[in-house]
Amino acid sequence: MEIPDEAVIVNSSRLKSVVWNDFDRVKKGDTLVAICRHCKRKLSGSSTSGTSHLRNHLIRCRRRSNHDVTQLLTRGKKKDGNVTLATLGFNQEQSKTESLSIINTKLDQGYRKDASISMENMNFDQKCSRLDLARMIIVHGYSLTMVEDFGFRIFIRNLQPLFELGTVDTVEADCKEIYQVEKQKVHEELDKLPGKISLCADKWITDTGTKYLSLTAHYIDDTWQLKKKILEFVMLDSSQTEDTLSEAIMTSLRNWNIDRKLFSVTFDNDSTYDNIIRRIRDQLCDQRFLVCNGQLFDVRCAANVVKLMAEDALDTLFEITLKIRESIRYIRSSQAIQERFNEMVRLTGINSQKCLRLDNLLQWNSTYTMLDSALEYKDAFLHLQDHDSHYTVCPDAADWGRASTITSFLKLFIEISNFFARNKYSTANIYFSEICDIHLQLIEWCQNSDDFISSLALKMKSRFDEYWKKCSLALAIAVILDPQFKMKLVEYYYLKIYGTSAPECIDIVSNCMKALYSGHATYSPLASQGQGGTFPAGASGAGGYHDSKSRLTGFDKFISETSLNENARSDLDKYLEEPLFTRSADFNVLNWWKVHTPRYPLLSMMAHNILGIPLSKVPYESLFNSGDREIDRCWGSLSSDTLKALMCTQDWMCSELEDSKTYPSPVPLAICYDVK
C-alpha cells in the first residue's frame, strides 16, 4: 500500500485490540495505514477493515519474537470453548492464492481440562516440536518422506505457522538424535540389572530382498517384570561367514557391556546357527562369564519348531491340498456349479455352518482352515464328481482320509502356537507340558498303519528330536521353578515318554538342577555370607571396626563353613520338599518369586535368570507366516544406520508406553532432549 508523502501518526491508545501494541497507525487525509513495528510491512488500518489481517501478519511475521503469539490465537475465546482463528496464509513455499482458513475451531472442554492447556502460558519451542514429529514417525512407523508431502506441509503450516517443517534429512537427524538418548537409557537399565540377560535373534527382510538380523535382550528386572529390548539391527551380507557373524554378535555384546551378563541365546531351529552359537559360547566360557559353562546356553525357538513341523505336514500333503484347492475354485467358478454343489450337500445330509474358502499361501494356518472346512463337505465333493463330468480334480476316499489325519496334526500345532503367543505371562515355565504333548503325539503318529502317515510322522519326529536334544533340560528346569509343578510334572511326563528309562532321565534333570544351583551359588554375593544371612567375609557382626575385620576373617570363614554343615538343607532342598502351590489359571510365577525371594535367596536368583529365557520368540502377528519377518517398504529403503536407529527406538519407546499403559498427552507431546 502506498502512503502519501505527508502522513501523521495517530494515537492508538484508545483502540482495544492487542494488535495495536505491534502496529503504528498512520493517517493522511482519509487514508489510515497500519505499519508493523517489526518488519515495517504496511497494511490497511481502517476501522472498517477490522484487525484479522493484522493478527495474521503478526503470526507470520519472521522478525517478531514468538512469545505471546498464543494470545493472538485466543482472541475469540467464548464460554463454550469456541476459538475463532483468522485466515492463515501459507508462506513463500506456497502460492499466494493457495491458503487455508480455520474458522470456529471448537476445543473439547473435557480434553482441555484433562490436559491442563493454558494457551496464554505456552511458549512455542521449535526443537521440541521437531522431536515430537520424529517421535511420531518412529512410534507409528511412518515414512520419513511424509515431511515433504504438500498436504502435510499445508496442514502443519496452518496448525502452527511458526513451525519450520524441515526436510527428510532434518527429520532423519532428529530420529538419530532421539535414538542416542534412548540408547543411553537402555544402557543404564541393563547396567543396573540384578540378574542375567538372554538374547534372541530374528531375521528380517525388505521388499528388495535385503536381510537383517535383530538381537533382542530378554530379562527380568529388579521388580520381577519380564522385559525385552531390541539392541541391534544388523544388515546381513551373503559373503559373511559363520566366523564373521559370530564375531559381529560378540562385538555387539561388548558394545552393550552385556557379554559378562549373558545367560542364553535363542535362535531358530536351523543347523546353520550351530557353529555360530558354539563360537560365542566358547569365547564366553574362556572368559568364565557363563554359569556352568553355558549348560543352558543354546536354546531354540519352540514356536519355530512347531512351524517347521507344520510345513513338513503341508509339504507331504501338497498334492492332495492342490486337489482340494482346485475343487473349491471349481465350486466358486459359477453360480450354476455353486447351486449344483449345494444340492449335493442337501442330498448327503451335511449340516455344517463352515464356509468353503481358499487359503493364503503365506499363512500356513489358513491352509488348515481351508482343509478343515473342505473335510466337512467331502461327501458332497464325491457326489458332485459322480454327477458332473467336468469336475475332474476331486480327491479320492484315501486322499480325504489322509487329509483328515494330517489336518488333525495341524490343529494341534495351531492350538499350541496360539498358546505360546497369547499366554499372559510368557515366562519359560509355560512351555514344558505343551512340548511334551507334542512329543507324545509324535510317538503315537509314528505307529500309524498307513505308511504315508507314519513316514511323515517319522520326519517330523526326527526334526523334533533335534530340538528336544538341545532344549529338554531348559524346558524341564524352567517348569521345576514353577511352584505349581516342581519335579512332579517332569516325573509325570517322563514316565509317559521314556517308560522304563524314565528314572535315568529324571536323574539327569535333577543333577542339572543341582549343578545350576551350585553354579549360581558360586557367582552369588550370598556365597560368602552363607544362606543364614551372616555377615560377608571380612566383616564383623559386632561393630565392623577396621581392626576387627582383619583379625576375624578366619572366624567368618569358620562360621560360614560350620553353618553350611549344620544346615545342609539348601534353598533348593526346602523348595522341592514343600507342597505344590495350588494351581490357578491366572497364576503369575514372577509375582510368586518376588514374594518368596527372602525365603529362597539363592534359588530366586536362579529363577530370575532361567524364567527369563525366551523359549519362544515369535510374536503373534508373525506366528503363522512362511518366511522371515518383513520390514515395511517405507523404512526398508533407508540406510542401514537409519533403519537400525528407527527399529530400535520404536521398540524402546513402544515398550515404555506399554509398561506405563499411557500415551503422551497432546499438550505438551514433546520430550525435550538436551543433546550435546
N, C-alpha and C positions, 0 to 999 in steps of 0.2 A: 504494500500500500504506500503510495506516495504521500508525503506530508508537505504542506505548504511551507515556504521559507520562514514565514513569521508564525510561530506557534507559542502557546502558553501552557505551562504545566498546571493542571487542575488539581486542587486539593481533594484527595480521595479518602480522607479520614472518615467521612460520613458514610461511605459505602460499607455494607455489612459483610460482603463476601471476603473470604480469606485470600482469594487470588490477588487482591489488590496489594497484599504485602510484597508481591513479586513483580508488580507492573507499575509503571508511571502512566498517568492518564494525561494526554496532551490534547489541547483544543486550539483550533484555528477556524474562526467563523463558526459554521455549523458542523464541522468535522471533528469527531472525537476518535483518538487513536490510543491503543494500549501498547506500550513498549516494554518488552521483557527486560528486567534489570540484569539478567544473567547473560543472555545471548544477543540482546538488542533487536530481537525479532519484532516486527510491527504487525499488530492485529487490530481488528475493529474494536473500538472502545465505547461504542454507542450503547445506551441502556436498552435499546430495542434488540440488540444482538445477543443479550444475555451474557453468561460467563462460561458456558460449557466449552466453547472453543478455547478459552483461556486456560481452563483446567487441563484440557487435553494437551495443550502445548507444554504446560509445566510438567506433566507426567513424562513427556518425551524429551524434554529439554536436556541435552547432554551436559550442559555446563552448570546445571542446577544440582546441588548436593541432594542425595536421595533421602535424607532424614525428613520426617514428617510428610513424605509423599502419600502416606496412607490416609491422612486427613482429607486429601483431595478425592479419595475413593469413597469416603464415608459421608459425604456432604448431604446425601439424600436419605440418611437412615431414618426409618419410621418405627413406630412402636411395634408393628407386626413383623419387623425384621427385613423389610424391603430396602434394597440399596440400589439407587439409580446411578449407573455408570455412563459417563459421556461416551460418545463415539471415539474409539481409539484407532488411530491411523497406523498402518504398517509403515515401517521406516524405509530408508532408501533402498533396501533389498526388494521392496515391493512397489509396484506401480502406484501412483497417487490415486488412481481410480479404484484400486483393489483394497478396500478397507472393510473392517467388520465392526458392527455396533453391538454392544452388550447392553441391553436395556431392561430395567426392572428385574435384575437378578435377585432371586429370593434365597436368603440364607435360612437354613433349617435351624429353628430355635434350640431344639434339643442337641443338635450337633455342636452349636456354638457354646452351649452350656457345658457339655462334656469336655470339649477341647479347650475351654477357657480362652477363647480367642479375644484378644484385645488389639484391634487394628491400630488404635492410636499409639500403642506402646511397642508395636512390632517394627523393627528395622529390617530392611531388605539386605540380605547377605549373598552376594554373587557366588562366592566359593561354596557356601553350604548348599545353595540351590543346585549348583553343578554336581556336587557329590550326591545330592538327592536323586538327580537324574541318573547318575551312574549306578547308584544302588538299585533303583527301579529296574534298570536294564539287566543288572546281574541277577536279581532275585527272580524276575519273571522270564528271563531268557530271551529278552527282546533283541532285535538286530541293532547293532551299533549304528547302522546307516539310517535309522529312524530319525536322527537329528538333522538329516538332510532332506527329509520329506517336506514338501511345500506346505501341505495341510497342517502338519505338526508344528512347523515354524510359525504359521499364522496363529494357531491355537495358543502357543506359548507367548507370542508377542502380545496378543490381546489379553491374555491372562495376567502377564506381568511384563509390561513394556521395558522395564529396566533390565530384564534378564538377557544377557548375551548368550545365545544358544551354543555357539562354537561349532566345531567341525567334528568329523569322525575321529580324527587324530586327538582332538581335545578330550572327547569322552573316553577314548581308549586309554589315554594317560591318566584320567581320573579313576578309571576302573583299576588300573595297576597300582595307583596310589592307595586305594581302599584295600586292595589285596595285601600290600605290605603291612598296613596297620592291622588288618585282621590276622595275618600270619603271625605277627608278634604276639597277639593274644593267644593263639593256639599254642605257640612255643611255650609261653608261660604256663598254660594249663597242663601241657604234657610234662613239663619240668616238675610240677608240684604233685604229680600222681603218686599215690602211695604204693601202687602195685605195678604189674607188668602190662605190656601192650601186645595185642595180637594184630597181625597185619593180614589183609586180604587183597588179592589182585584181581582186577576185572579188565577185560578187553573191550574197547570201544572202536567204532569205525565211522568214518564220514561217508557222505554220499559219493565221494570221489574214490573211495577205497583206502584212504589213509587210515592206518591203525594206531591206536593209542593204548597205553597201559596205565590204569589208575591204581594207586596204592592207598588203601584206606586203613586208618588205625581204629581198632575196636578196643574198648577198655571200660572198666568200671571205676567211676571216680570216688572221691572220699565220702560222698553221700550215698554210695551204693546205687548210683544211677548208671545204666548202660548207655554208653556214648559211642559215637563214631565220627571221624573226621577224614575227609579226603586230604592226603598230604602231597601227593604228586600226580601229575598227569603228563606222561612221557610219550613222545611220538616214537613208534617202533619202526625200525629200518629193516628191510629184508636182509640186509647184509650183516646185521647184528648176529653174533654167535651167542651161545649159551653163556660163555665166559663173560662177554662184554655186558650182557643183560644182567647177570648176577652182580657184576661189579657196579652197574648203574643203580641197582636196588640198594646195595651196600652204601654207596655214596649218598643216596637219599636218606638212609638211616642215620648216617653220621651227621649229615647236614641238619637233621632234625634232633640230633643228640638223643636218639632212642635206640641205638644199637645195643647198649647195655641193658635196655629195658624190654627187649623183645622176648616174647614167650612162645609164639607160634606164628606160622604163616598159612593162609588158606588159599589154595589155587583150585582151578578146575581139574577134573579127572582126565588129565592128558599126560601121557608119558614124557612129552617134550619138556615138562616142567621138572622132572625128576632130578636131572643134573643141576639145574639152576638152584633148586632147594638144597641139594646136597652141598653145593659150593658155599652157599650162605651159611648153612649150619656149621660146616667145618670151620669157617672163619670165626664165627661167634664162639664155638667150643674152644678154639685155640686161645681166645681171649678170656675164657672162663665166664662168659656172660650168660650162658644158658643153664637153667635148673635141670639137674640130672642129665646133663649132656644133650638136652633137647629131646627127651623121650617122647614128648607130645608135640614136637615142633612141626612135623609135616602133616597138615590136615587138608583134606579135600572136601569140596562143597557137596553137601547132601542133596540139595535141590538139583545140582548139575548131574549127579549120577542117576537120579530118577529121570531127568530129561533124556539122558543118553539111552537109558533102557527103553523109554517110551519110543524114541526114534528107532531103536532096533526093532521094536514090535511093528512099527509102521512100515519100516523098510521091508520086513518079511511079508507083510500083508499088502504090499504095494499093488500087485496085480488085481487082487480082489477089491481093494479100495478103489482102484481105477474103474472097475466094472460098476461098482455102486455109485460112484460119482457120475459116470456117464448115464446110468439109469435115471438118476434124479434129473439130470439135464434133459433127458428124453421126455420124462413126465411133464416137465415145465416148458417144453418146446411149443406147445399149442394148447388152446382151450379144449379142443376135442379130445386130445390124449389125456388131459387132466380129468375130464369128465369120465372117460373110459376107465381110468385108474380108480377114481372114486367109486365107480360101480363095482370094481373088483374088491375094494375094501369092504363094501357092504355085503357082497356075496360071501366073503371069507369070515365075516363076523368080527372084524377087527374093530376094537373100541379104544382108540388111542387119541390123545389130545396133542401129541407131538407133531410138529411140522417138519416136513422134509426140507432140508436146507443144505446148501453147498458149503464146503469148508474153505478156510483161508489157509493157503499152503504155508504161510509164515507163522501160523499159530497151531501147534500140534494138538492143543485141547479142542480146537474147532473141528478137527478131523474126528476126534472121539464123538463129539456131539452129532456130526453127520452120520457116523456109523450107528450110534445108539438109536437115533430116530429111524434110520432106514431098517434096522432089525425089527422094529415094531411092525413094519409093513412087508416083511419078507414073503409071506404067503400071497399077498396081493401082487407083488412083483412076479412071482412064479406063475400065478394065474394069468396075468397080463401077457406073459410070454406065450402061453398056450392060445391066446385069442388075438394076438397082434403079431403078424409075420414080420413087421418092420422092427420090432423090438428084439434085438439080437445080442445085447450085452448083459443079459441077466445072469448073475452068479448062480451056480447050481447049488443043490442042497448041501454038499460038502463045503462049498465056499462059505455059505451062510453059517454053518456050524463053526468053522474056524474063525470067521469074523466075530461071532458071538463070544468065543473063548478069549480071543485077543482083546476084544473091547472090554472084557472084564478086567484084564491086566491094566489097560489104560485107565479104567475107572479108579482102581486102587492108586495108581500113580498120581492121578489128579487130586484125589482126596488128600493124600499125604502132602503133596506140593502145596495145596491150599492151606493145610495145617501149618506148614513151615512158615509161610509168608504172612498169614493172618494172626498168628499167635500173639496175644497181647504182650507177653514177656518173652522175647526171643533169646533167652539165655541158653547156654549149651546143654542144660539138663533135659530139655524137652524132646530131644531127637532120638534117644535110645530106643524107646518102645516102638516108634514108628519104623525105624530102620530094621529092628528085629522082626517086625511083622512082615516086612518085605522079604527078609531072609527066609522066614518060614514058608511064605507063599512060593518063593522060587524053588525051594526044595520040593514042594508039592507039585508045582508045574513041571518040573523035570521028570516026574514019574507018569506023565500023561501018556496014554497008549497011542495017541496019534503022533507019528514021527515028526510031522510038520510042527506041531506044538512043542514037543519035547526038545527038538533041536533049537528052536527059538529060546526056550527056557534055559537051555544049557549055555547059549550065547550070552544071554542076559546075566546068568549067574557067574559066568567067567568074568564079566565086567564088574559085577558087584563084589566078587571075591577080592579083586584088586583094591577096591575101595575099602572093604572090610579089613583087609590086612593092614592098611595104613591108619584107619580111624577107629577101629573097635575099642581100643584102650581109651581114647579120648571120650568116646561116647559113654563107655561104662563108668569111668572116673567121674564124669560130669553128673551122671544120674545118681551116683553114690552120694554126691554132695547135695542132693535133694532130700531133705529130711522126711519126705513122704514115702521114700522108697529105700534109700540106703543100699545095702548089699542084697536085699531081698529081691528086688526086681531083676538084678543081674543073675541071681541064682535061678529064678523062675524061668527066664528066657533061655539061659544057657543049658538048662536041663532039656528043654524042648529042641534046641538047635543041635547040641552036641551029644545028647544021650549019655552013654556010659563014660564018655570022655569029659563030661561037664566039670567034675571036681578039679581036674588038672587045669582047665581053662579058667575056672573061678580063682584058683590059687595064683595064676599069672596076674589076674586083675588085682587081687589082694596085695600081692607083692609089689606091683607097680604103685598102688595107692600108698603103701608104706614108704617106698623109695621116694616118691614125690613129697611126702610129708617130711621125711628126713632132709630132703634137699631144700625145702622151704625153711626148715628149722636152721639149716646151716647159713642161709642167706639172711635170715631174720635178725633184726636187732634184739629180739627177745631171747635169742640163743644164749647170750651172755648173762641173761637175767634168771634163767630157769622159768618154768611156767607158773611158779607160785607168786611171781611179782617181786622177787628180790631185787636189790639194787644192782646196777650194772657193775661189771668187773672194774675194780679200781675206785669204787665209791664207797663211802661209809654210811651206814644207815643211821648212826648215832648223830653225827654232826656234819660229816662231809668235809672236815678240815683238810687242807693240803697235805700236812704231815701224816694224818691218819690214812690217807689214800695209799701212800707208798708202803706203809707198814702192814696194812690189812689186805693187800692184794691177794696174797696167798690164802687168807682166810675166806675171802669172797669166792675164790675158786673152789675151796673145800666145801663151802656151803652149797654152791651150785651142784657139785658132784654128788654130795650126800643127799641133797633134796631130790635129785633125779632118781637115785637108788631107792629112797624111801617112798617116793610117789611115782611108781613105774607106769601108772596109767596115764597115757598122754591124752591130748585133746582128741585125737583120732579114736583111741580106745573108748573114751567116755561117749563120744558121739555115736559110735556104732553100737554100743551096748544099750543105749537108751531106746525107749519105744518109738515107733514111727509116728510122725506128726500126722494128724487127721487130714486126709485128702480133701481138697477143695478145688472147684473149677476155677476160682478166682485167686488161687494161691500165687503169691509173689515171692519167689525164692530169695531175691535180693533183700526184700524187707525182713525176711526171717533171719538172714545172716547179719543184717545190720543190727537187729535187736540182740542177737546171740553172740556178737563179737567178744564182749567181755568174758563170756563163758568159755569160748574156744578161740583164744587169741591167735595161735599159730595156724590152726585149721581154717580160720576165717581168711587169713592171708592167702592160703592155697585156694580157697573158694573164690576169692577176689580175682585171681589170675585165670582159673580154669573155666568159671562160669562166663567169663567174657570172651572166650574163644568163639569166633563166628563159624560154627559148624555148617551153617548155610548162609550164603552171602547174596543170594539173588533177590532183588526187590520184587514185589508183587507185579508191578507193571511189566517186568521182563521175564516173569516166571515161565511162560509158555512160548516165548519167542524162539524161533530157529535162527541160530547165528549170534553174532556179537551185538552188544547194545549200540544203538545208533546215536550219533551226535546230530543235533538239529542243524539243518542246512545253513541257517543264518550265522551260526558260530563255526561250523566245520571248515569254512574257507579262511578263517583267521590264522594268523601266525601261531606257531606252537606256544610261544611265550604268552601271548594274549589269551589263547584258549585255556591254558593252564591257570592263569590268573582268574578268568571268569568261572571255570568249572569249580575250582577250589573255593573261591569266595562265595559262590552261590550255595555250595554245600554248607559252609560255615554259618552264613547268615540265616539260611533256612532252618538249620539245626537250632540256632539261637532263638528264632521266632517260635519254633515248635516247642522248645523247652519252656519258654515263657508263656506259651499259649496266647500270646498277644501279638498285635501287629503295630507298626509305627503309626502314631496318631498323625492325622493330616496336618496339624499345626502344632509345633513345627515338625516336619518329617526329617529334617536334616540331622545327621550326626556329624558335627564339625570335627575334622581330624586336624590335629596340629602336627603336620608332617614337615620335617626339616631336611 
